[in-house]
Amino acid sequence: MTTVITVCDTCRTEGTEKPTDDTIEKDGAKLATLVEAAAEGNPSVLVRRHSCLMGCQGGCNVALQAKGKLTYVLGRFEPNSDTASGIVEYATLHDESTLGQVPFKQWPATIKGHFVTRIPTLDETDK
């Protein structure tokens, strides 16, 4: 199974002004590019972009999902390569775990303090 990393490509980091020019790359798009590069060749993860995860107050935001596993939403990231590597590392551990739960001692330092919410799996009986 593969863990999907959904990166909000319209996010801005807190305190930055809304770009007045559409040619200026948003922080979320920068983070998405970095996460895509960090995930290249990693069969445990798939990266996709999505416009607006509705976490604007704490951008940059990502969601980690896999069928039958806990979903995590993380935010308040700076778009840099260390952040991207940490997200991909955590997503790989998420993929390797049975339920998507990764022991705290295995968390990359760059993602600690960035968890927004954990969403439980849907049971087969939930419709």
N, C-alpha and C positions, 0 to 999 in steps of 0.2 A: 504494500500500500504506500501511497505517497502523501506527504503533508504539503498542502497548498499554502503558500505565503501570498496573501493579498495585500498589496501595497497601495495606499491611497496616493494617487499621483497629482492630486490638487491641493494637498496640505501645505501649510506654511508653518514654520516654527514660531512659537510664541514670541510676540514683540516685533515681528517683521511686518512691514506694511504690505498691503495688497499691491502687486505689481500693476502699474498703469499701462504697461506695454505687454501684449500677448507673446512677444518674442522672448521675454524673460522667463527662464525655466523656474518652475515652482520647486520648493524644497522637497515636496513629495515625489515629484518626477526625478529629482536628483537622487533621492534615496532609492527609488525603484530601479534606476539604472545601476546603482552600486550593488543592490541586492541581487539583481539579475547576473551581474558579473561575478559576485561571490558564490552564487549557486551553480554557475556554469559547470557542467560535467558531474553534478551531484545527483544521482538517481533517486535520492530520498526526498527531494523537494521539487516543487513546481512553483514558479513565480508568475503571478498575474497582476496586472494593474487594474485599478477600479477608481473611478472618479467619485470622490467623497464617501468616506466611511462615517461621516457625521460626528467626528471627534475633533472638530475644529478648535476647541479650546485647548487641546493638548496635542496638536500635530507635531511631528509626523506620525501617522498611524499605520499599523499593520494588523492583519488577522491571520492566525494560524489554524488551519482546519484539516481534518481528515475524517473519513467515514468511520463512525463508531468510536470516535475519540473526543475528548474534551476540546473545545475551541477556546483560544485565547486571543484577546485583543490587547495590543500594546501600543503605547504612544509616548509623546514628549521626547522624541528622538532628534538628534542633530544628524543631518544627512552627511555621513562620512563613512569611510571604508571600515573602520573599527565597528561602528554600529551595524553595518551591513553584514560583516562577518559574524558578529554575535547573533544576529537574527537567524542567519542560515545555520549556524551551529546549534542553536536551540531548536529550530525546526527539524533538524536531522535527529536530535535526541527525542523529540516529540514523535517522529516517525518510527523510531526504533522501540518506543515504549508500547505497552499493550493498550493502555487507555489514554495515552497522550499526556500523562502526568510524569514530569521529570523531577527527580529529587533536587532540592534547593542547592545542595553542594555541587551539583553538576552544571548549574546555570552559568553561562558566560557572564563575566562582570559587567559587560556593556548593556545587558538587558535587565539587570537587577534594578528595581525601582521604576520600571517602565510598564508594569502590568496594570491594565485598566480593569479588565474583567475576565472571568472564566465562565464559560457557558457549558452546561452539561450536555451530554449526548442525548439525542432523541431515542427513546426506546422504540422497538418495532411496533409496539401497541399504540404509540402516540401518533395520532392522525389528525 
